[in-house]
């Protein structure tokens, strides 16, 4: 009995160490998009519109740091990358909660991005290279859904709770949570966390893989571009068209994010990842149709229904993260493609809001055309990604 309890305790501890990188990845996205519907509150608190740039500033800094890991190749364990990321979020979120100037707010967001940028590519490699199973797909998908969970729920939670507790209190709570996780990792045994850097392929093979992976990098960038840009457009659309407040905007963002999140999860659970390419253009068309119909004079309920349809259509057309990821065989890995893929994805997250805010300053319909154009570009690239499914079997690209 005692022996069984000891074994169960060891298994629980091992599972905890496996889950911490996932939780850290989720927190990265959670703290990033917490302020998505709060542009008006931030503008009032800081007497400046600059805090609306908080998401792109963070995402671009994260993108630079992630891509830099391909060149720096610092030989650190996943534990040390975790400690750096958790410390950055613990200190950074606290500084955000007490910031009084818009410039200081944006600088802190950038520093958090730089501090957490190396975590994602290392977490991906950690999951891939240290699995006991021959196929890594089952191990990397939790990383993807950890990111998706943070991005799906944080805008809604931020908008719902801001009116009750205030965004500063929310960031303080995040700071405390990150600090507790930091302490847990710090006092934990280092050997529980496997090294993140493993032997890489020869430089020639890396270059071949990355040339072949160009369309996948493009898909990553345009996916980030659409996801981040549509958040800005939805917030603006429902504010102007229906005079909704931030609490209600948070609900609209949930209606957009949750159905697609569930669909993507079910696609993976039902092992339909690679079958979705057969209905790619149908789902892309559904997304575009929903966007076009939103431009009509609709009731709020009908507009929300279209929002859910757009979410489902776009979720069905996302084979990249669950069907197009290539994995290393044995214990070989490619840091460079993982880092570049992460960099392109978050580059899209950063550029999307900037482009959308510029277009909305001209006309809301132009912003809608931009979203439709992005979906068309994704459809074009998606098919070519599948046709170029000759990427080396021992590579990893996101």
ABEGO torsion letter per residue (X at the ends): XAAAAAAAAAAAAAAAAAAAAAAAAAAAAAAAAAAAAAAAAAAAAAGBAAAAAAAAAAAAAAAAAAAAAAAAGBBBBAAAAAAAAAAAAAAAAAAAAABABAAAAAAAAAAAAAAAAAAAAAAAAAAAAABABABAAAAAAAAAAAAAAAAAAAAAAAAAAAAAAEAAAAAAAAAAAAAAAAAAAAABBAAABBBABBBBBBAAAAAAAAAAAAAAAAAAAAAAAAAAAAAAAAAAAAAAAAGBBAAAAAAAAAAAAAAAAAAAAAAAAAGAAAAAAAAAAAAAAAAAAAAAAAABBBBAAAAAAAAAAAAAAAAAABAAAAAABBBBBEABBBAAAAAAAAAAAAAAAAAAAAAAAAAAAABAAAAAAAAAAAAAAAAAAAAAAAAAAABBAABBBX
